[in-house]
Amino acid sequence: MVKKSSMLMLPNPKRSFHQSIFSFITYLFEQKFTSVETVCRRESFKMWEALVRNLPSKNSEDMPDDPKRYIMEYVPRTRGDRTVFRRL
């Protein structure tokens, strides 16, 4: 999936649930990181990190290509929160 991530950058309405890689990255971050199953949570984090690192620096969603910047800057900006940990 990581090798073909560039193909998934463009939205495609024919895809069933996640129409672009950006919605899939958001889904992994919001849903799978809080999973009670340890294996699922760890593998989701590995996939999320690899996908974020493979994003181009300039993309249509203005999503950062660095996991730390994603957590500290992108998520609070898109949600309007001061910090991502406020909800937890």
Secondary structure as GFF3:
##gff-version 3
##sequence-region A 1 88
A	DSSP	three_ten_helix	5	8	.	.	.	ID=ss1
A	DSSP	alpha_helix	21	31	.	.	.	ID=ss2
A	DSSP	three_ten_helix	32	34	.	.	.	ID=ss3
A	DSSP	alpha_helix	38	53	.	.	.	ID=ss4
A	DSSP	alpha_helix	67	69	.	.	.	ID=ss5
A	DSSP	pi_helix	70	74	.	.	.	ID=ss6
A	DSSP	alpha_helix	75	79	.	.	.	ID=ss7
A	DSSP	three_ten_helix	84	86	.	.	.	ID=ss8
###
